[in-house]
Amino acid sequence: MIYIKQIRNDLDRDLRQFYPHNIPSIFHLDELNIRKPVTFIVGENGSGKSTLIEAVAINSGFNPEGGGRNFRFDTKQSHSNLFESITLVRGTERNQDGFFLRAESFYNVSSEVERVFEGDEGTLESVYGGNLHERSHGECFLSFFNHRLFGKGLYIFDEPESALSITSQFAMMIKMKELVEKDSQFIIATHSPILLAYPGADIFEVSDRGILPTDYEATDAFKLYHYFLNNYQAMINELGLD
């Protein structure tokens, strides 16, 4: 299922002079067509991928710090104004579920969940698998994946792998497949070569040239991890760490 078909930057290029509009990838973005239920956005730190993901999430009705549509807490306003010039072209059907998972502020989301369900441990257990603060960071993410997401959803994730081991990333991919089969759409910014291997996904690389489609084995994440694992001692030497 495709709930968001296109991401469009409506700001005239002559006005893209200041942050975040002057980030090269954002400056060159006019429209990005979404064709698959799973779309990955990849790129170096500072390339603009999280800035774009954030703008898409806000325009989808989510809180800038993360959460579902009913989350309206505000710890610190740090989001950019890119969302003001972004337009989302939607499909004919509307998602029934949705969540914006932002790894860097998921602690704040967990605190809000604890506040909302205070005194109602039964519902907290059924919806989130219990108190998220009573788990490790990785266990917290897995509990969220396994309990909170139920399908027919629009799920926007920013670097979800940050708390996950390799085996936990495998578990996440299995859960993603279950949710895609339940008419869900994922838009994910990631550095993970594990997640990027999800079958049939579209991958867009964010760079100074814009936001362009790429193949899995052409991503820096794949190439650098592949090179390191097959030549780790040479890489250690190249880095001057020997």
C-alpha positions as CSV (number, residue, x, y, z in Angstrom):
1,M,0.0,0.0,0.0
2,I,1.2,3.5,-0.9
3,Y,-0.2,6.3,1.3
4,I,2.4,8.9,0.3
5,K,3.0,8.8,-3.5
6,Q,5.2,11.9,-3.8
7,I,7.2,14.3,-1.8
8,R,7.3,17.8,-3.4
9,N,9.4,20.9,-2.6
10,D,7.2,23.9,-3.6
11,L,9.7,26.6,-2.6
12,D,11.0,28.5,-5.6
13,R,14.7,27.7,-6.2
14,D,15.6,31.4,-6.1
15,L,14.4,31.4,-2.4
16,R,16.4,28.4,-1.3
17,Q,19.2,30.5,0.0
18,F,19.1,29.7,3.8
19,Y,19.1,26.7,6.0
20,P,17.7,24.1,5.6
21,H,16.7,25.0,2.0
22,N,20.4,25.5,1.0
23,I,21.4,22.0,2.0
24,P,22.5,20.7,-1.5
25,S,20.2,17.7,-1.5
26,I,17.2,19.8,-0.4
27,F,18.1,22.6,-2.8
28,H,18.1,20.2,-5.7
29,L,14.9,18.5,-4.6
30,D,11.8,19.3,-6.6
31,E,9.8,16.1,-6.3
32,L,10.5,12.5,-5.1
33,N,8.2,9.8,-6.4
34,I,7.4,7.0,-4.0
35,R,6.7,3.7,-5.8
36,K,7.2,0.9,-3.2
37,P,5.7,0.1,0.3
38,V,9.3,0.3,1.7
39,T,11.5,3.3,0.8
40,F,14.9,4.0,2.3
41,I,16.7,7.3,2.4
42,V,20.5,7.0,2.8
43,G,23.3,9.5,3.0
44,E,26.2,10.8,5.0
45,N,25.8,12.7,8.3
46,G,24.7,16.3,7.5
47,S,23.5,15.4,4.0
48,G,19.8,16.3,4.8
49,K,18.2,12.9,5.0
50,S,16.9,13.3,8.6
51,T,15.8,16.9,7.8
52,L,13.7,15.6,5.0
53,I,12.3,12.7,7.0
54,E,11.4,15.1,9.8
55,A,9.5,17.4,7.3
56,V,7.6,14.5,5.8
57,A,6.6,13.3,9.3
58,I,5.4,16.7,10.4
59,N,3.4,17.1,7.2
60,S,1.9,13.6,7.8
61,G,0.5,14.9,11.1
62,F,3.1,13.6,13.5
63,N,4.8,15.3,16.4
64,P,8.3,16.6,15.5
65,E,9.9,14.6,18.3
66,G,8.1,11.4,17.4
67,G,5.0,9.4,18.3
68,G,1.6,8.7,16.9
69,R,-0.9,11.3,15.6
70,N,-2.2,12.0,19.2
71,F,1.3,12.9,20.6
72,R,1.6,16.6,21.1
73,F,4.3,17.0,23.8
74,D,7.1,19.4,23.3
75,T,10.5,18.9,25.0
76,K,12.5,21.3,22.8
77,Q,11.7,22.8,19.4
78,S,14.6,21.9,17.2
79,H,12.9,21.0,14.0
80,S,13.6,23.0,10.8
81,N,11.0,24.9,8.8
82,L,11.4,22.7,5.8
83,F,7.9,21.2,6.4
84,E,6.4,24.6,5.5
85,S,7.5,24.2,1.8
86,I,7.0,20.4,1.5
87,T,3.8,19.0,0.0
88,L,2.8,15.4,0.2
89,V,0.8,13.8,-2.6
90,R,-1.3,11.1,-1.1
91,G,-2.9,7.9,-2.6
92,T,-6.6,7.3,-2.7
93,E,-6.6,5.4,0.7
94,R,-5.8,6.8,4.1
95,N,-3.7,5.0,6.7
96,Q,-5.5,3.9,9.8
97,D,-2.3,3.7,12.0
98,G,0.9,5.7,11.9
99,F,4.0,6.5,13.9
100,F,7.1,8.6,13.6
101,L,10.1,6.9,15.3
102,R,13.0,9.3,15.7
103,A,15.8,7.4,17.4
104,E,17.4,10.5,19.0
105,S,14.2,11.5,20.8
106,F,12.6,8.1,21.5
107,Y,13.4,8.5,25.2
108,N,11.1,11.5,25.2
109,V,8.4,9.5,23.5
110,S,8.8,6.8,26.1
111,S,8.3,9.3,28.8
112,E,5.1,10.6,27.2
113,V,3.8,7.1,26.8
114,E,4.4,6.5,30.5
115,R,2.6,9.8,31.3
116,V,-0.4,9.0,29.1
117,F,-0.9,5.5,30.5
118,E,-0.1,6.3,34.1
119,G,-2.4,4.1,36.3
120,D,-3.5,1.9,33.4
121,E,-0.8,-0.7,33.3
122,G,-3.0,-3.2,31.5
123,T,-3.5,-1.0,28.4
124,L,0.2,0.0,28.5
125,E,1.1,-3.6,28.4
126,S,-1.2,-4.4,25.5
127,V,-0.2,-1.3,23.4
128,Y,3.5,-1.0,24.1
129,G,4.4,-4.2,25.9
130,G,4.8,-2.5,29.2
131,N,6.8,0.5,30.5
132,L,9.4,1.3,27.8
133,H,11.8,2.9,30.4
134,E,12.1,-0.5,32.2
135,R,13.9,-2.0,29.2
136,S,17.3,-1.4,27.6
137,H,17.4,0.9,24.6
138,G,17.3,-2.0,22.1
139,E,14.6,-3.9,24.0
140,C,12.6,-0.7,24.1
141,F,12.7,-0.5,20.3
142,L,11.8,-4.2,19.8
143,S,8.9,-3.9,22.2
144,F,7.6,-0.9,20.3
145,F,7.9,-2.8,16.9
146,N,6.2,-5.9,18.2
147,H,3.3,-4.3,20.2
148,R,2.5,-0.8,18.9
149,L,2.4,-1.3,15.1
150,F,-0.7,-3.1,13.9
151,G,-0.9,-2.5,10.1
152,K,-2.7,-0.3,7.6
153,G,-0.1,2.2,8.8
154,L,2.2,4.9,7.7
155,Y,5.5,4.4,9.5
156,I,8.3,7.0,9.2
157,F,11.5,6.0,10.9
158,D,14.7,8.0,11.4
159,E,17.7,5.7,12.0
160,P,15.9,2.9,13.9
161,E,19.0,0.7,13.8
162,S,20.8,3.0,16.3
163,A,19.6,0.9,19.2
164,L,19.5,-2.5,17.5
165,S,22.0,-5.4,17.3
166,I,22.3,-7.2,14.0
167,T,20.0,-10.0,15.1
168,S,17.5,-7.4,16.3
169,Q,17.6,-5.7,12.9
170,F,16.8,-9.1,11.4
171,A,13.8,-9.2,13.7
172,M,12.8,-5.8,12.7
173,M,12.8,-6.8,9.0
174,I,10.6,-9.7,9.7
175,K,8.1,-7.4,11.5
176,M,8.3,-5.0,8.6
177,K,7.3,-7.8,6.2
178,E,4.3,-8.7,8.4
179,L,3.2,-5.1,8.4
180,V,3.7,-4.6,4.6
181,E,1.5,-7.6,4.1
182,K,-1.1,-5.8,6.3
183,D,-1.1,-2.8,3.9
184,S,1.6,-0.6,5.6
185,Q,4.1,1.8,4.1
186,F,7.5,2.5,5.5
187,I,9.8,5.5,4.8
188,I,13.1,5.1,6.6
189,A,16.3,7.1,6.9
190,T,19.1,4.7,7.7
191,H,22.8,3.9,7.7
192,S,22.3,0.2,8.1
193,P,23.4,-2.2,5.3
194,I,21.2,-4.8,7.0
195,L,18.0,-2.9,6.7
196,L,18.8,-1.7,3.2
197,A,18.8,-5.3,2.0
198,Y,15.0,-5.5,2.6
199,P,13.7,-7.2,-0.7
200,G,12.0,-5.1,-3.2
201,A,12.6,-1.7,-1.5
202,D,13.5,1.5,-3.2
203,I,16.7,3.2,-2.1
204,F,17.3,6.9,-2.6
205,E,20.7,8.4,-1.9
206,V,21.0,11.9,-0.5
207,S,24.0,13.8,-1.7
208,D,25.2,17.1,-3.2
209,R,23.6,16.0,-6.5
210,G,20.2,15.8,-4.9
211,I,18.1,12.8,-3.9
212,L,18.5,10.0,-6.5
213,P,17.6,6.3,-6.8
214,T,20.4,3.8,-6.3
215,D,20.9,0.1,-6.0
216,Y,21.7,-1.7,-2.8
217,E,25.3,-2.7,-3.7
218,A,26.0,0.9,-5.0
219,T,25.3,2.4,-1.6
220,D,28.2,3.5,0.6
221,A,26.8,1.5,3.5
222,F,27.1,-1.7,1.5
223,K,30.5,-0.9,-0.2
224,L,32.3,0.3,3.0
225,Y,31.0,-2.5,5.2
226,H,31.7,-5.1,2.5
227,Y,35.2,-3.8,2.1
228,F,35.9,-3.6,5.8
229,L,34.7,-7.1,6.6
230,N,36.7,-8.6,3.8
231,N,39.8,-6.4,4.3
232,Y,39.5,-5.3,7.9
233,Q,43.3,-5.5,8.7
234,A,44.1,-3.4,5.6
235,M,41.5,-0.9,6.6
236,I,42.9,-0.7,10.1
237,N,46.3,0.0,8.6
238,E,44.9,2.7,6.2
239,L,43.3,4.4,9.2
240,G,46.6,4.4,11.0
241,L,45.3,2.3,13.9
242,D,47.8,-0.5,13.7
